[in-house]
Amino acid sequence: MKNYLEYDVLIIGTGIAGLSSAIKLNESGKKVALITNRSKPEESNSYWAQGGIIYMDSDDKLIDDDIQAASNQTSNSLAIEHIEENSKKIVDEVLFKKAGTTFTKDDNGKLKFTQEAAHSFPRIIYNDDATGKAIEISLLNYLEKCEHVDLFTQMTAVDLITPSHHGIEIHQRYETTKVVGAYVFDQKKEKVIKFLAQKTILATGGANALYLHHTNSPTTRGDGQAMARRAGAELSNMEFIQFHPTTFYGPSHHRRFLISEALRGEGAKLVNGSGERFMKKYHDDLELAPRDVVSRATINEMIENKWDCVYLDITNESKPHLKKRFPNIWNHLENNKYDMSTDLIPVVPAAHYTCGGIKVNQSGETNLKNLYAVGEVSCTGLHGKNRLASTSLLEGLTYGYTTAEFMLDDLNEDVYSHLKIRDWSSSQEEVDMSLVAQDKMIIKNTMWNYVGINKSRNRLLRAKAMFSSLHEQVQKFYRGAAMHDELIGLRNSVEVALIITNASLRSVEN
């Protein structure tokens, strides 16, 4: 492969948002590059989403109730309006018409709807307890028919390219700051190549794998946020990390198995170590209170009583129903010697969703020319400080599609000349992977203990000092070592950990 490639649009990330953008752009006949650092493109946060996706009718005005209520009135009304006006037709066109995504139906062939926390009525369609998997696989299958999209796996974006910073001539410093592509590390060939494009879309997901306990793909390490910040993009609401109240308390290698909110939507109760249903002490909506409320209540119960976990009780439902409605959760629990029809399910909170991100407008534009962001890596303001359940897939699908639609009228420039952009230069010294692993654990433990559910000024100041020192060390390490996906991730992780910590510190001091 030569040291550069040219496309009309470069999309970084293969979750629901990136795939939605690629599918829409394919219709224009423009050349699209779609890249992921994983060996399999389905390995994304979207794939692991269990609960479902909101499917609204024209009379469902979320702006007046549930989204704002869940966020404690901190959501962006423009983003909610954008979802209301566009989401249903995009679900119909992309998921039903194009991809043929399967959703659970009743005996008459009609879609079944479920309710989740902070929703005032059932408006969520689902595929058992593996909705994200059904959507992701159907979109990837449809993508195979898209002749104008080239999919690249095991390709890790390193940095966004801006001529004012990466140009070979001094006069390029005076150009308007704009993104013309990205440096990308080819893991198989162990070399960095230049992807030049008219427009670049970041769809890299959140930053929840920075925490010791999380529900996400290991790729959610803040790559997109870090690259955007280094290029000069504005970030917003980075302190708003949502913790899911119910993940399985059992053997874990940091990524905890999610116990879907749909269980509570269908009647599961939360009880503490004494068998007491405790949510009545914290919120009138009990188990269907917003996620942040339930997570804090759970942690409070655990700390006050020195319990390792709390429990979900859905033993009122029959075994046949539970096995049919929640097959993946049933199998996971069964493999861990639990029968959810008779046993209480041990659960603890874990980092789940990054509500903040790269600040964008309703067209997906950042403050940098030619740079767009969609999905969890972006901040449209839809979620405010706490996301309403099952809005994540909807936001990714909707903004991925509408952002691509918006940029179609502006894809009329020449791709920036690769001859005017410097080739990547890096050391060839072998990476000490034990150092990378140790530094990652420092980040995870510090984020969990000091920048977690319960924050304080003293904890955050301690975290800031630790991350500031580690950031300096990692930068020196990065400059002196050969390129590696894990090293790229470490560099981005410590930068975003410091960003989240600083944002959290400003929040507690105001």
C-alpha positions in Angstrom: 0.0 0.0 0.0 1.3 3.5 -0.9 1.7 6.0 2.0 -1.5 7.9 1.2 -5.1 7.3 0.1 -7.6 9.8 -1.2 -11.4 9.8 -0.5 -14.2 12.3 -0.5 -15.1 11.4 3.0 -13.2 9.6 5.8 -15.3 8.0 8.5 -13.5 6.8 11.7 -15.6 4.3 13.6 -18.0 1.5 12.6 -20.8 1.7 15.2 -24.3 2.6 14.3 -23.5 6.3 13.8 -20.5 5.7 11.4 -22.5 3.0 9.5 -25.5 5.3 9.1 -23.3 8.0 7.7 -21.6 5.6 5.3 -24.9 4.2 4.0 -26.3 7.6 3.3 -23.1 8.9 1.6 -23.0 5.8 -0.6 -26.1 7.0 -2.3 -24.3 10.1 -3.6 -21.6 8.1 -5.5 -18.9 9.8 -3.5 -15.9 7.8 -2.4 -16.0 6.9 1.3 -13.4 5.3 3.5 -14.7 3.6 6.7 -12.1 2.6 9.2 -12.0 0.8 12.5 -9.1 -0.3 14.8 -10.7 -3.6 15.5 -10.2 -6.8 13.5 -14.0 -7.2 13.1 -16.1 -4.1 12.3 -19.0 -5.1 14.5 -16.8 -4.8 17.6 -18.3 -1.6 18.8 -20.4 -0.2 21.6 -23.4 -0.4 19.4 -23.1 -4.2 19.2 -23.4 -4.6 23.0 -26.5 -2.4 23.4 -29.2 -4.7 24.9 -32.3 -2.7 25.6 -33.7 -1.2 22.4 -34.2 1.9 20.3 -37.0 4.5 20.7 -39.6 4.4 17.9 -41.8 7.5 18.2 -45.0 8.4 16.5 -45.8 12.0 15.5 -47.7 12.7 18.7 -44.8 11.7 21.0 -43.3 15.0 22.3 -40.3 14.0 24.3 -39.2 17.6 24.6 -41.8 18.3 27.2 -41.3 15.3 29.4 -38.9 12.4 29.5 -35.6 13.5 28.0 -35.6 16.8 29.9 -36.8 15.1 33.1 -34.1 12.4 32.9 -31.4 15.1 32.4 -32.8 17.3 35.2 -33.7 19.9 32.6 -30.2 20.1 31.1 -30.8 18.8 27.6 -30.5 20.9 24.5 -34.0 21.5 23.2 -32.7 21.9 19.6 -31.3 18.4 19.7 -34.5 17.0 21.0 -36.5 18.7 18.3 -34.0 17.3 15.7 -34.7 13.8 17.0 -38.4 14.3 17.0 -38.5 15.7 13.5 -36.1 13.2 11.9 -35.8 9.9 13.8 -38.9 8.0 12.8 -38.4 8.4 9.1 -34.7 7.4 9.4 -35.6 4.3 11.4 -38.1 3.4 8.8 -35.8 4.0 5.9 -32.5 2.7 7.2 -33.4 -0.1 9.6 -36.7 -1.4 8.2 -36.4 -0.7 4.5 -32.7 -0.9 3.7 -31.1 -3.1 6.4 -34.2 -5.2 7.2 -33.3 -5.2 10.9 -35.5 -7.7 12.9 -37.4 -6.6 16.0 -39.5 -8.6 18.3 -43.2 -8.8 17.3 -46.3 -10.2 18.8 -48.3 -13.1 17.5 -50.1 -10.8 15.1 -46.8 -9.6 13.5 -47.0 -6.2 15.2 -44.0 -4.6 16.8 -43.8 -5.1 20.6 -42.9 -2.1 22.7 -41.2 -2.1 26.1 -40.7 0.6 28.8 -37.5 1.5 30.5 -36.5 3.8 33.4 -37.7 7.5 33.2 -40.0 6.7 30.2 -43.6 7.7 30.8 -44.9 4.9 28.6 -43.6 2.0 26.4 -42.0 3.5 23.2 -39.0 1.2 22.8 -38.7 -1.5 20.1 -36.2 -4.3 20.7 -34.8 -7.6 19.5 -35.0 -9.7 22.7 -32.0 -8.5 24.8 -29.6 -8.0 21.9 -31.0 -5.1 20.0 -27.6 -3.5 19.2 -26.3 -6.7 17.8 -29.3 -7.1 15.5 -28.9 -3.5 14.3 -25.1 -3.6 13.9 -25.1 -6.9 11.9 -27.9 -5.8 9.6 -26.2 -2.5 8.8 -22.9 -4.2 8.1 -24.7 -6.7 5.8 -26.3 -3.9 3.9 -23.0 -2.1 3.7 -21.6 -5.0 1.6 -23.9 -3.8 -1.1 -22.5 -0.2 -1.0 -20.1 -0.1 -3.9 -18.8 3.4 -3.0 -17.7 2.5 0.5 -14.3 0.9 1.3 -14.1 -0.7 4.7 -10.7 -1.0 6.4 -10.1 -3.0 9.6 -7.2 -2.9 12.0 -6.6 0.7 11.1 -6.0 3.0 14.1 -6.4 6.7 13.6 -3.5 8.5 15.2 -4.1 12.2 14.6 -6.3 14.5 12.5 -4.4 16.3 9.7 -4.5 20.1 9.6 -2.3 21.8 7.0 -1.5 24.6 9.4 0.2 22.1 11.6 1.2 19.2 9.3 2.0 21.2 6.1 5.5 21.1 4.6 5.7 24.8 3.9 5.8 27.7 6.3 3.0 29.5 4.4 0.6 26.7 5.2 0.6 28.0 8.8 -1.5 30.9 7.7 -4.3 28.8 6.2 -7.6 28.6 7.9 -7.5 25.8 10.4 -9.2 22.8 8.7 -9.1 19.1 8.8 -8.1 17.4 5.6 -7.9 13.8 6.8 -6.0 11.7 9.3 -2.8 9.8 9.9 -3.8 6.2 10.3 -1.7 3.3 11.7 -2.0 0.1 9.7 -1.6 -2.5 12.4 -0.9 -5.3 9.9 1.8 -3.5 8.0 3.0 -1.5 11.0 3.2 1.7 9.2 1.3 5.1 9.3 -0.4 6.2 6.1 -2.1 9.5 5.2 -5.9 9.3 4.5 -6.7 12.5 2.7 -10.4 13.5 2.4 -12.6 16.5 1.8 -14.6 15.8 5.0 -13.8 13.7 8.1 -16.4 12.2 10.4 -15.5 11.0 13.8 -17.7 8.2 15.1 -15.3 6.6 17.6 -17.6 6.3 20.6 -17.2 7.3 24.2 -14.5 7.1 26.9 -16.0 4.7 29.4 -13.2 2.0 29.2 -11.1 4.5 31.1 -12.9 3.3 34.2 -12.0 0.1 36.1 -15.6 -1.2 35.8 -17.5 -0.4 32.6 -20.0 -2.0 30.2 -18.3 -1.0 26.9 -16.1 -2.2 24.2 -12.4 -1.8 25.1 -12.1 0.7 22.2 -14.0 3.4 24.1 -10.8 5.0 25.4 -11.4 8.5 24.1 -9.6 8.3 20.8 -11.9 10.7 18.9 -12.1 13.2 21.7 -8.4 13.3 22.2 -7.6 13.7 18.4 -10.2 16.4 18.1 -8.9 18.3 21.1 -5.3 18.2 19.8 -6.5 19.5 16.4 -8.3 22.4 18.1 -11.9 21.2 18.4 -14.1 22.2 21.3 -15.3 19.7 23.8 -18.4 20.0 26.0 -20.0 18.3 29.0 -17.1 15.9 29.5 -17.8 15.5 33.2 -21.1 13.9 32.5 -20.3 10.2 32.5 -23.4 8.0 33.0 -23.1 5.0 35.2 -25.5 2.1 34.6 -27.0 0.9 37.8 -27.2 -2.8 37.1 -24.3 -4.8 35.8 -23.6 -8.4 36.9 -21.5 -8.6 40.0 -19.3 -11.6 39.2 -16.0 -12.5 37.5 -14.9 -9.6 35.4 -12.0 -8.4 33.4 -13.1 -4.8 33.9 -15.9 -5.0 31.2 -18.9 -5.9 33.2 -21.9 -7.8 31.7 -24.9 -5.4 31.4 -28.2 -6.4 33.0 -30.6 -4.5 30.8 -32.8 -1.8 32.1 -35.6 -3.6 30.4 -35.7 -6.0 33.3 -36.7 -3.1 35.6 -39.1 -1.9 32.9 -40.8 -5.2 33.1 -41.1 -5.4 36.8 -37.7 -6.3 38.4 -37.2 -4.9 41.9 -34.0 -3.7 43.4 -33.3 -5.1 46.9 -30.4 -4.7 49.3 -28.4 -7.2 51.3 -31.2 -7.4 53.8 -33.8 -8.1 51.2 -35.3 -4.6 51.5 -36.7 -2.8 48.4 -34.7 0.3 48.9 -35.5 2.6 45.9 -38.6 3.9 47.8 -36.3 5.9 50.0 -34.8 7.7 47.0 -37.3 8.4 44.3 -41.1 8.2 43.7 -40.5 6.3 40.5 -38.7 3.6 42.4 -36.7 1.3 40.0 -37.8 3.4 37.0 -36.1 6.6 38.3 -33.4 8.1 36.0 -30.2 6.1 35.9 -28.1 8.6 37.8 -30.6 8.5 40.7 -30.6 4.7 40.8 -26.8 4.5 40.5 -26.2 6.9 43.4 -28.9 5.1 45.5 -27.2 1.8 44.9 -23.7 3.1 45.8 -25.2 4.7 48.9 -26.7 1.4 50.0 -23.5 -0.5 49.4 -21.3 2.1 51.3 -23.6 2.6 54.2 -24.0 -1.1 54.9 -20.7 -2.3 53.6 -22.3 -4.6 51.0 -20.4 -5.6 47.9 -23.5 -5.4 45.7 -27.3 -5.1 45.7 -29.7 -7.4 43.9 -32.3 -7.5 41.2 -35.4 -9.6 41.9 -37.5 -10.7 38.9 -38.5 -14.0 40.4 -42.2 -13.1 39.9 -41.8 -14.0 36.2 -41.8 -17.6 34.9 -38.7 -19.4 33.6 -40.2 -19.8 30.0 -41.0 -16.1 29.8 -37.5 -15.0 31.0 -35.7 -17.4 28.8 -37.6 -16.1 25.8 -37.6 -12.4 26.6 -33.9 -12.2 27.8 -32.1 -15.1 26.2 -28.6 -13.6 26.4 -28.9 -12.4 30.0 -30.4 -15.8 30.9 -27.5 -17.7 29.3 -24.9 -15.5 31.0 -26.5 -15.9 34.4 -27.0 -19.6 33.9 -23.3 -20.0 33.0 -22.5 -18.3 36.3 -24.9 -20.7 38.2 -27.8 -18.3 38.6 -31.4 -19.0 37.7 -33.1 -15.6 37.4 -36.5 -17.1 37.8 -35.6 -18.3 41.3 -32.4 -16.4 42.3 -31.7 -12.8 43.1 -29.2 -11.3 40.6 -26.2 -9.6 42.2 -25.6 -6.2 40.5 -23.3 -3.1 40.8 -23.1 0.1 38.9 -20.5 0.6 36.1 -19.4 3.4 33.7 -21.8 3.1 30.7 -22.1 6.2 28.6 -20.2 9.4 27.8 -22.9 12.1 27.7 -20.4 14.9 26.7 -18.0 14.9 23.8 -17.0 17.0 20.7 -19.3 19.9 20.6 -21.4 19.9 17.4 -24.4 21.8 16.0 -27.5 20.1 14.6 -25.7 19.4 11.3 -22.9 17.5 13.1 -20.4 20.3 12.4 -17.6 21.0 14.9 -15.8 24.4 15.2 -13.1 23.1 12.8 -13.8 23.3 9.1 -14.4 19.9 7.4 -14.6 18.0 10.7 -17.8 16.4 11.9 -18.7 14.1 14.8 -21.6 11.7 15.3 -22.8 9.3 18.0 -21.3 9.0 21.4 -18.1 10.8 20.5 -20.1 14.0 19.9 -22.0 16.3 22.2 -25.3 17.5 20.6 -26.7 18.3 24.0 -29.4 15.7 23.6 -28.5 13.9 26.9 -27.6 16.8 29.1 -26.1 15.5 32.3 -27.9 12.1 32.2 -29.1 10.1 29.2 -32.6 8.8 28.9 -32.6 5.0 28.3 -32.6 3.8 24.6 -31.8 7.3 23.2 -28.2 6.3 22.3 -28.9 4.1 19.3 -31.5 6.6 18.1 -29.1 9.6 18.3 -26.3 7.7 16.5 -28.6 6.5 13.7 -30.3 9.9 13.3 -27.3 12.2 13.5 -25.2 9.8 11.4 -27.7 10.0 8.6 -28.6 13.7 8.8 -24.9 14.8 9.1 -24.1 12.8 5.9 -27.2 14.3 4.3 -26.1 17.8 5.2 -22.6 17.5 3.9 -23.7 16.2 0.5 -24.2 19.7 -0.9 -20.7 20.6 0.2 -18.6 17.8 -1.3 -17.3 19.8 -4.3 -13.7 20.5 -3.4 -10.5 18.8 -4.4 -8.9 16.6 -1.9 -5.9 18.3 -0.3 -2.7 17.3 -2.0 -0.7 14.6 -0.1 2.5 16.2 -1.4 1.8 19.2 0.8 1.4 17.1 4.0 4.4 15.7 5.9 4.8 11.9 6.0 4.6 10.5 9.5 7.8 10.0 11.4 8.2 7.9 14.5 10.8 5.9 16.5 11.4 2.3 15.8 12.2 1.4 19.4 10.0 -1.6 20.6 7.1 -0.7 22.8 7.4 -1.9 26.4 3.9 -3.4 26.7 4.3 -4.0 30.5 4.6 -0.2 30.9 1.5 0.4 28.7 -0.5 -2.1 30.8 0.6 -0.6 34.1 -0.2 2.9 33.0 -3.6 1.8 31.8 -4.4 0.3 35.2 -3.3 3.5 36.9 -5.8 5.4 34.8 -8.6 2.9 35.3 -8.2 2.8 39.1 -7.8 6.5 39.5 -10.9 7.2 37.3 -13.0 4.7 39.3 -11.9 5.8 42.8 -11.5 9.5 42.3 -13.6 10.5 39.3 -16.4 8.1 39.7 -20.0 8.2 40.8 -19.3 10.1 44.0 -16.9 13.0 43.4 -15.3 15.5 45.8 -12.9 18.4 45.3 -10.1 16.5 47.2 -10.5 13.4 45.2 -10.5 15.3 41.9 -7.4 17.4 42.9 -5.6 14.1 43.7 -6.6 12.7 40.3 -5.6 15.9 38.5 -2.1 15.7 40.0 -1.7 12.1 39.1 -2.9 12.5 35.6 -0.8 15.6 34.9 2.3 13.7 35.9 1.4 10.6 34.0 0.5 12.7 30.9 4.0 14.1 30.8 5.6 10.7 31.2 3.4 9.1 28.6 4.1 11.8 26.0 7.9 11.1 26.4 7.3 7.4 26.2 5.1 7.9 23.1 7.7 10.0 21.2 10.4 7.4 21.9 8.6 4.2 20.9 7.4 2.5 17.7 3.8 2.9 16.8 1.3 0.4 18.4 -2.5 0.5 18.8 -2.2 0.1 22.6 0.3 2.9 22.8 -2.0 5.2 20.7 -4.8 4.3 23.0 -2.7 5.0 26.1 -1.8 8.5 24.8 -5.4 9.3 24.2 -6.6 7.8 27.4 -4.5 9.9 29.7 -5.4 13.0 27.8 -9.1 12.4 28.1 -8.9 11.3 31.7 -7.3 14.6 32.5 -10.0 16.4 30.4 -12.8 14.6 32.3 -11.1 15.3 35.7 -10.7 19.0 35.0 -14.3 19.3 33.8 -15.5 17.5 36.9 -13.4 19.8 39.1 -14.9 22.9 37.5 -18.3 21.4 38.1 -17.9 20.8 41.8 -16.3 24.2 42.4 -19.1 26.1 40.8 
